Amino acid sequence: MADFTIVQQHSLSMEGARAAAQKVADQMAVDYEMTHQWVGDVLEFKRSGFSGTLALSEGSAQLEVVLGFMLRGFAKKIEEQVSKNMHKVFCGDSDQDAA
């Protein structure tokens, strides 16, 4: 069961949404040693204490995240930051910080 779920609406094509998601996944692999793989239109990702899926569809991206015990206390903060980042990636809002 996911600790949190975020649904981000977007106007990207499926190809554009997949490219945006792949760019983020590649950066997360470098920054957080996170592994990822595509299964159809779903990006599965994981590392110790953090895993989930990003399901792409026409007009929306749904992220489900499962946190390990040590990160659950920070779930709200993580969810807020990830939500801002998703908005920036899928909507191109450069006024949002993506740290």
The first five atom37 places (N, CA, C, CB, O) and aatype in JSON, in Angstrom:
{
  "aatype": [12, 0, 3, 13, 16, 9, 19, 5, 5, 8, 15, 10, 15, 12, 6, 7, 0, 1, 0, 0, 0, 5, 11, 19, 0, 3, 5, 12, 0, 19, 3, 18, 6, 12, 16, 8, 5, 17, 19, 7, 3, 19, 10, 6, 13, 11, 1, 15, 7, 13, 15, 7, 16, 10, 0, 10, 15, 6, 7, 15, 0, 5, 10, 6, 19, 19, 10, 7, 13, 12, 10, 1, 7, 13, 0, 11, 11, 9, 6, 6, 5, 19, 15, 11, 2, 12, 8, 11, 19, 13, 4, 7, 3, 15, 3, 5, 3, 0, 0],
  "atom_mask": [
    [1, 1, 1, 1, 1],
    [1, 1, 1, 1, 1],
    [1, 1, 1, 1, 1],
    [1, 1, 1, 1, 1],
    [1, 1, 1, 1, 1],
    [1, 1, 1, 1, 1],
    [1, 1, 1, 1, 1],
    [1, 1, 1, 1, 1],
    [1, 1, 1, 1, 1],
    [1, 1, 1, 1, 1],
    [1, 1, 1, 1, 1],
    [1, 1, 1, 1, 1],
    [1, 1, 1, 1, 1],
    [1, 1, 1, 1, 1],
    [1, 1, 1, 1, 1],
    [1, 1, 1, 0, 1],
    [1, 1, 1, 1, 1],
    [1, 1, 1, 1, 1],
    [1, 1, 1, 1, 1],
    [1, 1, 1, 1, 1],
    [1, 1, 1, 1, 1],
    [1, 1, 1, 1, 1],
    [1, 1, 1, 1, 1],
    [1, 1, 1, 1, 1],
    [1, 1, 1, 1, 1],
    [1, 1, 1, 1, 1],
    [1, 1, 1, 1, 1],
    [1, 1, 1, 1, 1],
    [1, 1, 1, 1, 1],
    [1, 1, 1, 1, 1],
    [1, 1, 1, 1, 1],
    [1, 1, 1, 1, 1],
    [1, 1, 1, 1, 1],
    [1, 1, 1, 1, 1],
    [1, 1, 1, 1, 1],
    [1, 1, 1, 1, 1],
    [1, 1, 1, 1, 1],
    [1, 1, 1, 1, 1],
    [1, 1, 1, 1, 1],
    [1, 1, 1, 0, 1],
    [1, 1, 1, 1, 1],
    [1, 1, 1, 1, 1],
    [1, 1, 1, 1, 1],
    [1, 1, 1, 1, 1],
    [1, 1, 1, 1, 1],
    [1, 1, 1, 1, 1],
    [1, 1, 1, 1, 1],
    [1, 1, 1, 1, 1],
    [1, 1, 1, 0, 1],
    [1, 1, 1, 1, 1],
    [1, 1, 1, 1, 1],
    [1, 1, 1, 0, 1],
    [1, 1, 1, 1, 1],
    [1, 1, 1, 1, 1],
    [1, 1, 1, 1, 1],
    [1, 1, 1, 1, 1],
    [1, 1, 1, 1, 1],
    [1, 1, 1, 1, 1],
    [1, 1, 1, 0, 1],
    [1, 1, 1, 1, 1],
    [1, 1, 1, 1, 1],
    [1, 1, 1, 1, 1],
    [1, 1, 1, 1, 1],
    [1, 1, 1, 1, 1],
    [1, 1, 1, 1, 1],
    [1, 1, 1, 1, 1],
    [1, 1, 1, 1, 1],
    [1, 1, 1, 0, 1],
    [1, 1, 1, 1, 1],
    [1, 1, 1, 1, 1],
    [1, 1, 1, 1, 1],
    [1, 1, 1, 1, 1],
    [1, 1, 1, 0, 1],
    [1, 1, 1, 1, 1],
    [1, 1, 1, 1, 1],
    [1, 1, 1, 1, 1],
    [1, 1, 1, 1, 1],
    [1, 1, 1, 1, 1],
    [1, 1, 1, 1, 1],
    [1, 1, 1, 1, 1],
    [1, 1, 1, 1, 1],
    [1, 1, 1, 1, 1],
    [1, 1, 1, 1, 1],
    [1, 1, 1, 1, 1],
    [1, 1, 1, 1, 1],
    [1, 1, 1, 1, 1],
    [1, 1, 1, 1, 1],
    [1, 1, 1, 1, 1],
    [1, 1, 1, 1, 1],
    [1, 1, 1, 1, 1],
    [1, 1, 1, 1, 1],
    [1, 1, 1, 0, 1],
    [1, 1, 1, 1, 1],
    [1, 1, 1, 1, 1],
    [1, 1, 1, 1, 1],
    [1, 1, 1, 1, 1],
    [1, 1, 1, 1, 1],
    [1, 1, 1, 1, 1],
    [1, 1, 1, 1, 1]
  ],
  "atom_positions": [
    [[0.84, -1.18, 0.0], [0.0, 0.0, 0.0], [0.88, 1.24, 0.0], [-0.95, 0.0, 1.22], [1.85, 1.33, 0.76]],
    [[0.55, 2.21, -0.85], [1.33, 3.43, -1.0], [1.17, 4.32, 0.23], [0.91, 4.19, -2.27], [0.09, 4.41, 0.81]],
    [[2.26, 4.98, 0.61], [2.21, 5.97, 1.68], [1.61, 7.27, 1.19], [3.61, 6.22, 2.25], [0.98, 8.0, 1.96]],
    [[1.8, 7.56, -0.1], [1.09, 8.68, -0.7], [1.0, 8.49, -2.21], [1.79, 10.01, -0.37], [1.81, 7.8, -2.83]],
    [[-0.03, 9.12, -2.78], [-0.29, 9.08, -4.21], [-0.49, 10.5, -4.69], [-1.54, 8.19, -4.54], [-1.2, 11.28, -4.06]],
    [[0.13, 10.83, -5.8], [-0.02, 12.16, -6.41], [-0.44, 11.96, -7.85], [1.3, 12.99, -6.32], [0.17, 11.18, -8.58]],
    [[-1.48, 12.66, -8.27], [-1.91, 12.64, -9.66], [-1.68, 14.04, -10.22], [-3.41, 12.2, -9.8], [-2.22, 15.02, -9.71]],
    [[-0.89, 14.11, -11.28], [-0.59, 15.39, -11.93], [-1.18, 15.39, -13.33], [0.93, 15.65, -11.98], [-0.83, 14.54, -14.16]],
    [[-2.06, 16.33, -13.6], [-2.61, 16.48, -14.95], [-1.55, 17.15, -15.82], [-3.93, 17.31, -14.93], [-0.74, 17.94, -15.33]],
    [[-1.55, 16.84, -17.12], [-0.61, 17.45, -18.04], [-1.2, 17.49, -19.44], [0.73, 16.69, -18.04], [-2.21, 16.85, -19.73]],
    [[-0.55, 18.26, -20.31], [-0.99, 18.35, -21.7], [0.06, 17.8, -22.66], [-1.31, 19.81, -22.07], [0.01, 18.06, -23.86]],
    [[1.0, 17.02, -22.13], [2.06, 16.43, -22.94], [1.52, 15.23, -23.73], [3.25, 16.0, -22.06], [0.55, 14.58, -23.32]],
    [[2.18, 14.95, -24.84], [1.89, 13.71, -25.54], [2.43, 12.57, -24.69], [2.52, 13.7, -26.99], [3.19, 12.81, -23.75]],
    [[2.05, 11.35, -25.0], [2.6, 10.21, -24.25], [4.12, 10.17, -24.4], [1.97, 8.88, -24.73], [4.83, 9.87, -23.44]],
    [[4.61, 10.45, -25.6], [6.05, 10.46, -25.83], [6.73, 11.55, -25.0], [6.35, 10.67, -27.32], [7.79, 11.31, -24.42]],
    [[6.12, 12.73, -24.94], [6.67, 13.83, -24.15], [6.64, 13.53, -22.66], [0.0, 0.0, 0.0], [7.59, 13.85, -21.94]],
    [[5.55, 12.92, -22.19], [5.44, 12.56, -20.78], [6.48, 11.51, -20.41], [4.02, 12.05, -20.46], [7.09, 11.58, -19.34]],
    [[6.66, 10.55, -21.29], [7.65, 9.5, -21.03], [9.07, 10.08, -21.0], [7.56, 8.38, -22.09], [9.88, 9.7, -20.16]],
    [[9.36, 11.0, -21.92], [10.67, 11.64, -21.95], [10.92, 12.45, -20.68], [10.8, 12.54, -23.19], [12.02, 12.42, -20.13]],
    [[9.9, 13.16, -20.22], [10.02, 13.94, -18.98], [10.26, 13.02, -17.79], [8.76, 14.79, -18.75], [11.12, 13.29, -16.95]],
    [[9.5, 11.94, -17.72], [9.66, 10.98, -16.62], [11.04, 10.32, -16.66], [8.56, 9.91, -16.68], [11.66, 10.11, -15.62]],
    [[11.52, 10.0, -17.86], [12.83, 9.36, -17.99], [13.94, 10.3, -17.55], [13.06, 8.9, -19.43], [14.91, 9.87, -16.92]],
    [[13.82, 11.57, -17.87], [14.82, 12.56, -17.47], [14.92, 12.62, -15.94], [14.47, 13.95, -18.04], [16.01, 12.65, -15.38]],
    [[13.77, 12.65, -15.28], [13.75, 12.68, -13.82], [14.33, 11.38, -13.26], [12.31, 12.9, -13.29], [15.12, 11.41, -12.31]],
    [[13.95, 10.25, -13.82], [14.44, 8.95, -13.35], [15.96, 8.86, -13.49], [13.78, 7.8, -14.13], [16.64, 8.35, -12.6]],
    [[16.49, 9.35, -14.61], [17.94, 9.32, -14.8], [18.65, 10.17, -13.75], [18.3, 9.82, -16.21], [19.69, 9.77, -13.23]],
    [[18.09, 11.33, -13.44], [18.7, 12.19, -12.43], [18.61, 11.57, -11.04], [18.04, 13.57, -12.44], [19.55, 11.67, -10.26]],
    [[17.48, 10.94, -10.74], [17.31, 10.29, -9.43], [18.29, 9.12, -9.28], [15.87, 9.79, -9.26], [18.77, 8.85, -8.18]],
    [[18.58, 8.45, -10.39], [19.53, 7.34, -10.35], [20.91, 7.86, -9.94], [19.61, 6.62, -11.72], [21.62, 7.22, -9.16]],
    [[21.28, 9.02, -10.48], [22.58, 9.62, -10.16], [22.58, 10.17, -8.73], [22.91, 10.74, -11.16], [23.5, 9.91, -7.96]],
    [[21.55, 10.94, -8.38], [21.51, 11.63, -7.08], [21.24, 10.7, -5.91], [20.45, 12.69, -7.12], [21.81, 10.9, -4.83]],
    [[20.39, 9.69, -6.1], [19.93, 8.88, -4.97], [20.2, 7.39, -5.13], [18.47, 9.08, -4.77], [19.71, 6.59, -4.34]],
    [[20.97, 7.01, -6.15], [21.28, 5.6, -6.4], [20.01, 4.77, -6.52], [22.16, 5.05, -5.28], [19.93, 3.64, -6.01]],
    [[19.03, 5.33, -7.19], [17.74, 4.67, -7.37], [17.75, 3.91, -8.68], [16.58, 5.7, -7.33], [18.2, 4.43, -9.7]],
    [[17.26, 2.68, -8.67], [17.12, 1.91, -9.9], [15.72, 2.1, -10.45], [17.43, 0.42, -9.65], [14.78, 2.39, -9.7]],
    [[15.58, 1.94, -11.75], [14.26, 2.08, -12.36], [14.17, 1.22, -13.62], [13.96, 3.56, -12.69], [15.18, 0.87, -14.24]],
    [[12.93, 0.91, -13.97], [12.67, 0.17, -15.21], [11.25, 0.49, -15.67], [12.86, -1.37, -15.02], [10.36, 0.74, -14.86]],
    [[11.06, 0.47, -16.98], [9.74, 0.67, -17.56], [9.05, -0.67, -17.75], [9.84, 1.43, -18.9], [9.67, -1.63, -18.22]],
    [[7.8, -0.73, -17.4], [6.93, -1.87, -17.68], [5.71, -1.26, -18.37], [6.53, -2.69, -16.35], [4.77, -0.79, -17.72]],
    [[5.73, -1.28, -19.7], [4.69, -0.6, -20.46], [4.81, 0.91, -20.23], [0.0, 0.0, 0.0], [5.87, 1.49, -20.45]],
    [[3.72, 1.53, -19.79], [3.72, 2.97, -19.51], [3.89, 3.26, -18.02], [2.43, 3.61, -20.02], [3.52, 4.33, -17.55]],
    [[4.44, 2.3, -17.29], [4.65, 2.46, -15.85], [6.15, 2.4, -15.56], [3.88, 1.37, -15.03], [6.83, 1.45, -15.94]],
    [[6.63, 3.43, -14.9], [8.02, 3.47, -14.47], [8.07, 2.97, -13.03], [8.62, 4.91, -14.59], [7.49, 3.58, -12.13]],
    [[8.78, 1.87, -12.81], [8.96, 1.32, -11.46], [10.33, 1.77, -10.97], [8.82, -0.26, -11.44], [11.31, 1.69, -11.71]],
    [[10.4, 2.25, -9.72], [11.67, 2.7, -9.18], [11.81, 2.23, -7.74], [11.78, 4.24, -9.26], [10.82, 2.0, -7.04]],
    [[13.08, 2.07, -7.31], [13.3, 1.64, -5.93], [14.74, 1.91, -5.5], [12.98, 0.16, -5.77], [15.66, 2.03, -6.3]],
    [[14.87, 2.0, -4.22], [16.14, 2.04, -3.52], [15.82, 1.69, -2.07], [16.86, 3.45, -3.65], [14.64, 1.59, -1.71]],
    [[16.78, 1.52, -1.27], [16.54, 1.18, 0.13], [15.7, 2.28, 0.78], [17.89, 1.0, 0.89], [16.09, 3.44, 0.8]],
    [[14.54, 1.89, 1.31], [13.68, 2.82, 2.03], [12.73, 3.65, 1.19], [0.0, 0.0, 0.0], [12.0, 4.48, 1.73]],
    [[12.71, 3.44, -0.14], [11.89, 4.27, -1.0], [11.61, 3.52, -2.29], [12.57, 5.63, -1.29], [12.55, 3.11, -2.98]],
    [[10.35, 3.32, -2.63], [10.02, 2.65, -3.89], [8.67, 3.15, -4.37], [10.01, 1.11, -3.73], [7.93, 3.8, -3.63]],
    [[8.35, 2.82, -5.62], [7.05, 3.21, -6.13], [6.93, 3.06, -7.62], [0.0, 0.0, 0.0], [7.76, 2.43, -8.28]],
    [[5.85, 3.64, -8.14], [5.56, 3.59, -9.56], [5.08, 4.96, -10.03], [4.5, 2.51, -9.87], [4.5, 5.74, -9.28]],
    [[5.35, 5.22, -11.3], [4.82, 6.41, -11.97], [4.11, 5.92, -13.22], [5.96, 7.46, -12.31], [4.75, 5.51, -14.19]],
    [[2.79, 5.95, -13.19], [1.97, 5.46, -14.3], [1.56, 6.64, -15.19], [0.72, 4.71, -13.78], [0.96, 7.6, -14.72]],
    [[1.9, 6.54, -16.46], [1.58, 7.6, -17.41], [0.35, 7.22, -18.22], [2.75, 7.87, -18.35], [0.17, 6.07, -18.61]],
    [[-0.5, 8.22, -18.46], [-1.63, 8.04, -19.34], [-1.87, 9.36, -20.06], [-2.91, 7.58, -18.55], [-1.27, 10.38, -19.7]],
    [[-2.73, 9.35, -21.06], [-3.03, 10.59, -21.77], [-3.58, 11.6, -20.77], [-4.06, 10.35, -22.94], [-4.63, 11.39, -20.18]],
    [[-2.87, 12.69, -20.59], [-3.36, 13.77, -19.75], [-3.05, 13.69, -18.28], [0.0, 0.0, 0.0], [-3.37, 14.62, -17.55]],
    [[-2.44, 12.6, -17.81], [-2.12, 12.54, -16.38], [-0.96, 11.59, -16.09], [-3.34, 12.12, -15.59], [-0.64, 10.69, -16.86]],
    [[-0.34, 11.84, -14.94], [0.72, 10.99, -14.42], [0.38, 10.71, -12.96], [2.16, 11.67, -14.57], [0.14, 11.63, -12.19]],
    [[0.35, 9.43, -12.6], [0.01, 9.04, -11.23], [1.22, 8.4, -10.56], [-1.19, 8.07, -11.2], [1.74, 7.38, -11.02]],
    [[1.67, 9.03, -9.48], [2.82, 8.56, -8.72], [2.34, 7.93, -7.43], [3.8, 9.71, -8.44], [1.56, 8.53, -6.69]],
    [[2.8, 6.72, -7.15], [2.53, 6.05, -5.88], [3.87, 5.74, -5.23], [1.69, 4.74, -6.08], [4.74, 5.14, -5.85]],
    [[4.02, 6.16, -3.97], [5.29, 6.02, -3.27], [5.1, 5.24, -1.98], [5.9, 7.4, -2.96], [4.17, 5.48, -1.22]],
    [[6.01, 4.3, -1.76], [6.06, 3.53, -0.51], [7.36, 3.9, 0.19], [5.97, 1.96, -0.78], [8.44, 3.77, -0.38]],
    [[7.23, 4.35, 1.42], [8.4, 4.76, 2.19], [8.76, 3.7, 3.22], [8.16, 6.11, 2.88], [7.89, 3.05, 3.78]],
    [[10.04, 3.55, 3.46], [10.5, 2.66, 4.51], [10.25, 3.28, 5.87], [0.0, 0.0, 0.0], [9.9, 4.45, 5.97]],
    [[10.44, 2.51, 6.9], [10.17, 2.93, 8.26], [10.86, 4.25, 8.61], [10.61, 1.86, 9.22], [10.24, 5.13, 9.2]],
    [[12.13, 4.38, 8.26], [12.9, 5.56, 8.64], [12.42, 6.84, 7.96], [14.36, 5.34, 8.32], [12.62, 7.93, 8.49]],
    [[11.79, 6.73, 6.79], [11.32, 7.92, 6.07], [9.86, 8.26, 6.32], [11.53, 7.72, 4.61], [9.42, 9.35, 5.96]],
    [[9.11, 7.37, 6.92], [7.66, 7.62, 7.1], [7.38, 8.87, 7.92], [7.02, 6.42, 7.78], [6.36, 9.52, 7.7]],
    [[8.24, 9.21, 8.84], [8.05, 10.42, 9.64], [8.17, 11.69, 8.81], [0.0, 0.0, 0.0], [7.72, 12.76, 9.24]],
    [[8.76, 11.59, 7.63], [8.95, 12.73, 6.75], [8.0, 12.69, 5.55], [10.39, 12.8, 6.27], [8.17, 13.44, 4.59]],
    [[7.0, 11.81, 5.61], [6.12, 11.58, 4.46], [5.47, 12.86, 3.95], [5.04, 10.58, 4.84], [5.45, 13.08, 2.74]],
    [[4.95, 13.69, 4.83], [4.25, 14.9, 4.39], [5.2, 15.85, 3.67], [3.61, 15.6, 5.6], [4.86, 16.4, 2.63]],
    [[6.38, 16.03, 4.22], [7.38, 16.92, 3.61], [7.83, 16.36, 2.25], [8.61, 17.09, 4.55], [7.95, 17.11, 1.27]],
    [[8.07, 15.06, 2.19], [8.47, 14.43, 0.93], [7.36, 14.58, -0.11], [8.81, 12.93, 1.15], [7.62, 14.92, -1.26]],
    [[6.13, 14.33, 0.31], [4.99, 14.45, -0.61], [4.86, 15.87, -1.16], [3.69, 14.04, 0.1], [4.62, 16.05, -2.35]],
    [[5.03, 16.86, -0.31], [4.92, 18.26, -0.75], [5.99, 18.58, -1.8], [5.05, 19.21, 0.45], [5.69, 19.19, -2.82]],
    [[7.23, 18.17, -1.54], [8.31, 18.46, -2.46], [8.15, 17.71, -3.78], [9.65, 18.12, -1.83], [8.37, 18.26, -4.86]],
    [[7.76, 16.45, -3.7], [7.57, 15.65, -4.91], [6.43, 16.22, -5.74], [7.29, 14.17, -4.55], [6.5, 16.23, -6.97]],
    [[5.38, 16.68, -5.09], [4.25, 17.28, -5.81], [4.69, 18.53, -6.57], [3.12, 17.63, -4.82], [4.3, 18.72, -7.72]],
    [[5.49, 19.36, -5.94], [6.02, 20.55, -6.62], [6.88, 20.15, -7.82], [6.84, 21.42, -5.65], [6.78, 20.73, -8.9]],
    [[7.71, 19.15, -7.62], [8.59, 18.69, -8.7], [7.79, 18.11, -9.86], [9.56, 17.63, -8.17], [8.12, 18.37, -11.02]],
    [[6.75, 17.34, -9.56], [5.92, 16.77, -10.62], [5.25, 17.87, -11.42], [4.87, 15.82, -10.04], [5.16, 17.79, -12.65]],
    [[4.78, 18.89, -10.74], [4.13, 20.01, -11.43], [5.12, 20.66, -12.39], [3.59, 21.05, -10.41], [4.78, 20.97, -13.53]],
    [[6.34, 20.87, -11.92], [7.36, 21.49, -12.77], [7.68, 20.62, -13.98], [8.63, 21.77, -11.96], [7.77, 21.12, -15.1]],
    [[7.86, 19.33, -13.76], [8.25, 18.41, -14.84], [7.14, 18.27, -15.88], [8.59, 17.04, -14.27], [7.41, 18.32, -17.08]],
    [[5.91, 18.1, -15.43], [4.82, 17.8, -16.36], [4.07, 19.03, -16.86], [3.86, 16.88, -15.71], [3.35, 18.96, -17.86]],
    [[4.22, 20.16, -16.17], [3.52, 21.38, -16.59], [4.47, 22.49, -17.01], [2.63, 21.87, -15.47], [4.03, 23.51, -17.54]],
    [[5.76, 22.29, -16.77], [6.75, 23.28, -17.19], [6.69, 24.57, -16.43], [0.0, 0.0, 0.0], [7.06, 25.62, -16.96]],
    [[6.23, 24.55, -15.2], [6.11, 25.75, -14.37], [7.47, 26.08, -13.77], [5.05, 25.56, -13.25], [7.87, 25.47, -12.79]],
    [[8.18, 27.03, -14.35], [9.52, 27.37, -13.88], [9.5, 28.22, -12.62], [10.27, 28.09, -14.97], [10.57, 28.51, -12.08]],
    [[8.34, 28.64, -12.13], [8.26, 29.41, -10.89], [8.39, 28.51, -9.67], [6.97, 30.18, -10.82], [8.62, 29.0, -8.56]],
    [[8.24, 27.2, -9.86], [8.34, 26.24, -8.77], [9.77, 25.8, -8.61], [7.42, 25.03, -9.0], [10.48, 25.63, -9.6]],
    [[10.23, 25.6, -7.39], [11.56, 25.06, -7.14], [11.51, 23.56, -7.28], [12.09, 25.46, -5.76], [10.54, 22.94, -6.84]],
    [[12.51, 22.97, -7.86], [12.56, 21.51, -8.02], [13.78, 20.96, -7.32], [12.56, 21.1, -9.51], [14.6, 20.28, -7.93]],
    [[13.91, 21.25, -6.06], [15.07, 20.77, -5.3], [14.84, 19.42, -4.72], [15.42, 21.73, -4.19], [15.72, 18.87, -4.06]]
  ]
}
